[in-house]
């Protein structure tokens, strides 16, 4: 544990260097109403050993994912990670999360980022890729801001089947801009096409649709994008389950202008919620409005292949008012992990893993419906997540699953006040489940 103390003399020296006489003068610009008025009520000091013991005790309360298997997804998925990736990630030269400013010292890291960009470009069929944004939600918000800069319009249409956390993030990012945000309803588990026709107008900057959506449904992206482009509006596709790109048609081939996606499924474990990694992909003509940075390939003075940071338009490098984003770092280590994962699996491996996810999810849904304890609220195509209604007691269901080392599926009712979803469960099934385990889950839930 690192702790850097400062003496009273050192504090005075720092204040003098800054050009203020006291700490109070330093924080003068902070409004009085948000300042801490009373002294913090901290517990008594602990020795280093006692503190370490306390922290270990807290850590041991966390669930052990070697024992527990999650049936919950909704934006964060448990996939198998090859041991080779884990071994390579232990190399010290990769242990940095900061942007490699000096290409002469960072060739391996830059090459890794470049190759990851190439993989995402192939998977999305988009020529320009920003390889590292904080998470899928902020990538979606950055895509919305990018659309506003490109179109100079003041309306964004959001599918109601965009992940609720992503929706909140987009609204938070757009609030200072005074943008009109319209929520598009869903019908039979998919975004309502007819409602989109009525919502589009000449002031619409972008339409944002997630596919597979929050219910796991595979949206008709081609039709949605065609409708959107009729009004000269940009179409943004959001992807929370990146492995779906292994078997689903690429966004670029279906008319997407911008793709915002989480790459957590590419070799990144759940990590208690993060950090993960996200990407943003778009067309070449929009490159001047992207956030973040791009790595390029070139030759050095001796003609050897090398890698450099070719494009970055953020506040650290240019005037703040001209910057496209205030992102000042990225998840290099996570990008490297994703790159290693995709390199190990290759084209055929990604396809096979993706297909296994699809088949296992459909197998479990079929078995659950056979049991008579579940019903299917919608008839819609899905990838590895599906929505079902449970006929029994939800608390008993959760208890049974936890007793058998299974994390229960998501209760959709917590995200909507609609009465229809009080008994709705969103199951996520990945390759980590064997057929025997899926049969066991069915038996547990059929009682």
C-alpha positions in Angstrom: 0.0 0.0 0.0 1.5 3.4 -1.1 1.1 6.4 1.1 2.8 9.8 0.4 2.7 12.0 3.4 3.4 15.8 3.4 4.6 17.9 6.2 3.3 21.3 7.1 6.4 22.9 5.7 5.9 21.0 2.4 2.3 22.1 2.2 3.3 25.7 2.7 6.0 25.3 -0.1 3.4 23.9 -2.5 0.9 26.6 -1.8 3.6 29.2 -2.3 4.6 27.6 -5.7 0.9 27.7 -6.8 0.7 31.3 -5.8 -1.8 31.2 -2.9 -1.4 31.9 0.8 -3.6 29.2 2.2 -5.6 26.1 1.4 -8.8 28.1 1.9 -7.7 30.5 -0.8 -6.9 27.6 -3.1 -10.5 26.3 -2.9 -12.1 29.8 -3.1 -13.6 29.0 -6.6 -15.5 26.0 -5.2 -19.1 27.1 -4.3 -19.7 27.4 -0.5 -22.7 25.1 -0.6 -20.8 22.1 -1.9 -17.9 22.4 0.6 -17.5 20.1 3.6 -18.8 22.0 6.6 -17.9 19.6 9.4 -14.9 17.5 10.3 -15.0 14.0 8.9 -16.0 11.4 11.5 -13.2 8.9 10.8 -12.6 5.8 12.9 -9.5 5.6 15.0 -6.2 5.1 13.2 -5.1 1.5 12.5 -1.6 0.0 12.3 -0.5 -1.1 8.9 -1.1 -4.8 9.9 -4.5 -4.0 11.2 -5.5 -2.1 8.1 -4.3 -4.9 5.8 -6.3 -7.4 7.9 -9.4 -5.2 7.6 -9.1 -4.9 3.8 -8.5 -8.6 3.3 -11.6 -9.3 5.4 -13.7 -7.0 3.2 -12.2 -8.6 0.0 -13.2 -12.1 1.2 -16.9 -11.1 1.2 -16.7 -10.9 -2.6 -18.2 -13.8 -4.6 -15.8 -16.4 -5.9 -16.4 -16.7 -9.6 -14.4 -19.9 -9.8 -17.3 -21.5 -7.8 -20.2 -19.3 -9.0 -21.4 -19.2 -12.6 -23.5 -16.2 -13.7 -26.8 -16.6 -15.5 -26.8 -12.8 -15.6 -25.4 -10.7 -18.4 -27.0 -7.4 -19.4 -23.8 -5.7 -20.5 -21.1 -7.7 -18.7 -20.5 -11.3 -19.7 -18.5 -14.2 -18.3 -16.5 -15.9 -21.1 -13.7 -18.4 -21.1 -10.2 -16.7 -21.2 -7.4 -18.8 -22.5 -4.4 -19.4 -20.1 -2.1 -18.2 -22.8 -3.6 -14.7 -22.6 -3.3 -14.6 -18.9 0.4 -15.7 -19.1 1.2 -13.0 -21.7 -0.6 -10.3 -19.7 2.0 -10.9 -16.9 4.8 -9.4 -19.0 5.9 -6.2 -17.3 6.2 -4.1 -20.5 2.4 -4.2 -20.9 1.7 -3.0 -17.3 0.7 0.5 -18.1 -2.8 2.1 -18.6 -1.5 5.4 -20.0 -1.2 6.6 -23.5 2.2 5.9 -25.1 3.4 9.3 -26.1 6.9 8.2 -27.1 6.7 5.8 -30.0 10.4 5.0 -29.9 9.8 3.4 -26.4 6.4 1.9 -27.0 6.5 -0.1 -30.2 5.0 -3.3 -28.8 2.2 -1.5 -27.1 1.4 0.6 -30.2 1.5 -2.5 -32.4 -0.9 -4.2 -30.1 -3.3 -1.3 -30.3 -2.9 -1.1 -34.0 -3.7 -4.8 -34.5 -6.8 -4.5 -32.2 -8.0 -1.6 -34.3 -7.6 -3.9 -37.4 -9.6 -6.7 -35.7 -12.5 -4.3 -34.8 -12.4 -2.8 -38.3 -12.8 -6.3 -39.8 -15.5 -7.3 -37.4 -17.6 -4.1 -37.8 -16.7 -3.4 -41.4 -15.9 0.2 -40.4 -12.5 1.7 -41.6 -11.8 4.0 -38.6 -11.6 2.6 -35.1 -10.9 4.4 -31.8 -9.7 1.4 -29.8 -10.0 2.5 -26.2 -12.8 4.4 -24.5 -13.6 4.0 -20.8 -16.7 1.7 -21.3 -19.6 1.0 -23.6 -21.8 3.7 -22.0 -19.3 6.5 -22.4 -18.5 5.3 -26.0 -22.3 5.6 -26.8 -22.4 9.1 -25.3 -19.3 10.1 -27.3 -20.9 8.8 -30.4 -24.0 11.0 -29.7 -21.8 14.1 -29.2 -19.9 13.2 -32.4 -23.3 13.1 -34.3 -24.2 16.5 -33.0 -20.9 18.0 -34.2 -21.3 16.4 -37.6 -25.0 17.4 -38.2 -25.4 20.6 -36.2 -28.9 19.4 -35.2 -30.5 19.3 -31.8 -32.4 16.0 -31.5 -31.4 12.5 -30.6 -33.7 9.4 -30.8 -32.8 6.7 -28.3 -34.3 3.2 -28.5 -35.9 2.2 -25.2 -34.1 -1.1 -25.6 -30.7 0.6 -25.2 -29.2 -0.6 -21.9 -30.7 1.6 -19.1 -27.2 2.5 -17.8 -26.2 3.6 -21.3 -29.3 5.7 -21.6 -28.5 7.5 -18.3 -25.0 8.2 -19.4 -26.1 9.6 -22.8 -28.6 11.9 -21.1 -25.9 13.1 -18.6 -23.4 13.9 -21.4 -26.1 15.7 -23.5 -27.7 17.7 -20.7 -25.4 20.7 -20.9 -26.1 20.9 -24.7 -29.9 21.4 -24.3 -30.6 18.5 -26.7 -34.1 17.1 -27.3 -33.9 13.4 -26.5 -36.8 11.2 -27.7 -37.3 7.7 -26.5 -38.4 5.2 -29.1 -40.8 2.5 -27.7 -40.5 -1.3 -28.4 -42.9 -3.8 -29.8 -42.6 -7.6 -29.3 -39.1 -7.2 -27.9 -37.7 -5.1 -30.7 -37.5 -1.4 -31.5 -40.8 -0.2 -33.0 -40.1 0.6 -36.7 -43.4 2.4 -37.2 -42.7 4.7 -34.3 -39.3 5.6 -35.7 -41.0 6.8 -38.9 -43.1 9.2 -36.9 -40.3 10.4 -34.6 -37.8 11.3 -37.4 -37.6 14.9 -38.6 -35.2 17.3 -40.1 -33.8 18.3 -36.7 -32.7 14.7 -35.8 -29.0 14.3 -35.5 -28.9 10.6 -34.8 -30.9 7.5 -34.0 -29.2 5.2 -31.4 -30.2 1.5 -31.4 -28.5 -1.4 -29.5 -28.3 -4.8 -31.2 -28.5 -7.3 -29.6 -30.7 -5.1 -27.5 -31.3 -5.0 -23.7 -33.6 -8.0 -24.0 -31.1 -9.8 -26.2 -33.1 -9.3 -29.4 -31.4 -9.0 -32.7 -32.7 -5.7 -34.3 -33.4 -5.2 -38.0 -30.5 -2.8 -38.3 -30.7 -2.7 -42.1 -34.3 -1.4 -42.1 -33.7 0.9 -39.2 -30.7 2.5 -40.8 -32.5 2.9 -44.2 -35.4 4.7 -42.4 -32.9 6.9 -40.6 -31.0 7.9 -43.7 -34.1 9.0 -45.5 -34.1 12.1 -43.2 -30.3 12.5 -43.7 -29.8 11.4 -40.1 -26.9 9.4 -38.7 -27.5 5.9 -37.5 -25.5 4.7 -34.4 -25.4 1.0 -33.5 -24.5 0.0 -29.9 -23.0 -3.4 -29.1 -22.7 -4.6 -25.5 -22.0 -8.2 -26.3 -19.0 -8.0 -28.7 -18.8 -11.8 -29.3 -22.1 -11.5 -31.3 -20.0 -9.9 -34.1 -18.7 -13.5 -34.7 -21.9 -14.6 -36.4 -24.1 -11.5 -36.9 -23.9 -9.4 -40.0 -21.4 -6.5 -39.5 -22.8 -3.0 -38.7 -21.0 -1.4 -41.6 -22.7 -3.8 -44.0 -26.1 -2.8 -42.7 -25.7 0.9 -42.9 -24.4 2.0 -39.5 -22.6 5.3 -39.6 -21.0 5.0 -36.1 -20.6 1.9 -33.9 -20.1 2.1 -30.2 -19.3 -1.1 -28.5 -18.0 -2.7 -25.3 -15.1 -5.1 -25.9 -15.4 -6.7 -22.5 -16.3 -10.1 -24.0 -12.9 -10.1 -25.8 -10.7 -11.6 -23.1 -11.7 -9.4 -20.2 -13.2 -10.9 -17.1 -16.0 -9.3 -15.0 -13.4 -7.8 -12.6 -16.2 -6.8 -10.1 -17.6 -4.4 -12.7 -14.4 -3.1 -14.3 -12.3 -1.6 -15.6 -13.4 -2.9 -19.0 -12.8 -1.4 -22.4 -14.9 0.0 -25.3 -14.4 1.0 -28.9 -15.9 3.5 -31.4 -15.8 2.8 -35.1 -17.0 5.0 -37.9 -16.5 6.0 -41.6 -13.4 7.7 -42.9 -15.1 10.9 -43.7 -16.0 11.4 -40.0 -12.4 11.0 -38.7 -12.0 14.7 -37.8 -14.9 14.4 -35.2 -13.8 11.2 -33.4 -12.8 11.3 -29.7 -9.7 9.7 -28.4 -6.8 8.6 -30.6 -5.8 6.3 -33.5 -2.5 4.3 -34.0 -1.1 4.1 -37.5 1.6 2.1 -39.3 4.5 3.6 -41.1 8.2 3.2 -41.9 11.1 4.7 -39.9 14.1 6.5 -41.5 15.7 3.1 -42.1 12.7 1.8 -43.9 11.6 -0.5 -41.1 8.0 -1.1 -40.2 7.0 1.0 -37.1 3.9 2.3 -35.3 3.0 5.9 -34.3 0.1 7.8 -32.9 -1.3 9.3 -36.1 -4.4 11.1 -34.9 -5.6 12.6 -31.7 -7.9 15.5 -31.1 -8.4 15.8 -27.4 -8.0 18.6 -24.9 -4.5 17.5 -23.8 -3.1 18.0 -27.2 -4.9 21.1 -28.6 -6.9 24.0 -27.3 -9.7 22.9 -25.0 -12.5 24.7 -26.9 -11.4 22.9 -30.1 -11.2 19.4 -28.6 -13.6 16.7 -29.6 -13.3 14.9 -26.2 -11.8 15.3 -22.7 -10.6 11.7 -22.6 -7.0 12.0 -21.5 -6.0 8.3 -21.0 -7.1 4.9 -22.2 -7.2 1.2 -21.2 -4.0 0.1 -22.9 -3.7 -3.1 -20.8 -7.3 -4.0 -21.6 -6.8 -3.3 -25.3 -3.7 -5.6 -25.2 -5.8 -8.4 -23.5 -8.5 -8.1 -26.1 -5.9 -8.2 -28.9 -4.2 -11.3 -27.5 -7.6 -13.0 -27.1 -8.6 -12.2 -30.7 -5.2 -13.3 -32.0 -5.4 -16.6 -30.2 -9.0 -17.4 -31.4 -8.7 -16.1 -34.9 -11.5 -15.9 -37.4 -12.7 -19.5 -37.1 -12.4 -19.4 -33.3 -14.5 -16.3 -32.9 -17.1 -17.7 -35.2 -17.2 -21.1 -33.3 -17.4 -19.4 -29.8 -20.1 -17.1 -31.1 -22.1 -20.0 -32.5 -21.8 -22.0 -29.3 -23.2 -19.0 -27.3 -26.1 -18.8 -29.6 -26.9 -22.6 -29.5 -26.6 -23.0 -25.8 -28.8 -20.0 -25.0 -31.5 -21.4 -27.4 -31.1 -24.8 -25.8 -31.7 -23.5 -22.3 -34.7 -21.4 -23.3 -36.3 -24.4 -25.0 -35.8 -26.6 -21.9 -37.2 -23.9 -19.6 -40.3 -23.5 -21.7 -40.8 -27.2 -21.7 -40.8 -27.3 -17.9 -44.1 -25.3 -17.8 -42.7 -22.9 -15.2 -41.7 -20.3 -17.8 -43.5 -18.5 -20.6 -42.1 -16.6 -23.5 -43.4 -12.9 -23.6 -42.0 -12.2 -27.0 -41.3 -14.0 -30.2 -38.0 -12.4 -31.4 -34.6 -13.5 -32.7 -31.9 -13.3 -30.1 -28.2 -14.1 -29.6 -27.2 -15.4 -26.1 -29.7 -13.6 -23.9 -33.4 -14.2 -23.7 -36.4 -12.9 -21.7 -38.8 -15.2 -20.0 -41.6 -14.8 -17.4 -41.4 -17.0 -14.4 -44.7 -18.5 -12.9 -43.3 -19.2 -9.4 -41.9 -17.3 -6.5 -38.9 -15.2 -7.5 -37.2 -15.3 -4.1 -37.4 -19.1 -4.1 -35.9 -19.2 -7.6 -33.0 -17.0 -6.6 -32.4 -19.1 -3.4 -32.3 -22.4 -5.3 -29.8 -21.0 -7.9 -27.5 -19.5 -5.3 -27.5 -22.8 -3.3 -26.2 -24.5 -6.4 -23.5 -21.9 -7.1 -25.3 -20.1 -9.8 -25.8 -16.3 -9.9 -29.5 -15.7 -10.8 -30.6 -14.0 -14.0 -31.5 -10.3 -14.1 -34.9 -9.2 -12.8 -36.0 -6.8 -15.5 -38.6 -5.3 -13.3 -36.0 -3.3 -11.5 -35.5 -1.2 -14.7 -39.1 -0.6 -15.6 -42.3 0.3 -13.7 -44.5 -1.6 -16.2 -46.6 -4.3 -14.5 -45.8 -6.7 -17.4 -42.2 -7.2 -16.3 -42.6 -7.9 -12.6 -42.0 -11.6 -13.3 -39.6 -11.2 -16.2 -36.1 -12.7 -16.1 -33.2 -12.0 -18.5 -31.0 -15.1 -18.9 -27.5 -14.9 -20.3 -25.9 -18.1 -21.5 -22.2 -18.3 -22.7 -19.8 -21.1 -23.6 -18.8 -21.6 -19.9 -21.9 -23.8 -19.4 -21.9 -27.5 -20.4 -25.0 -29.2 -21.6 -25.1 -31.1 -18.4 -25.1 -27.9 -16.4 -27.9 -26.4 -18.5 -30.0 -29.6 -17.9 -29.2 -29.2 -14.1 -30.4 -25.6 -14.2 -33.6 -26.7 -15.9 -34.1 -29.3 -13.2 -33.5 -26.9 -10.4 -36.0 -24.4 -11.8 -38.6 -26.9 -12.8 -39.4 -28.0 -9.2 
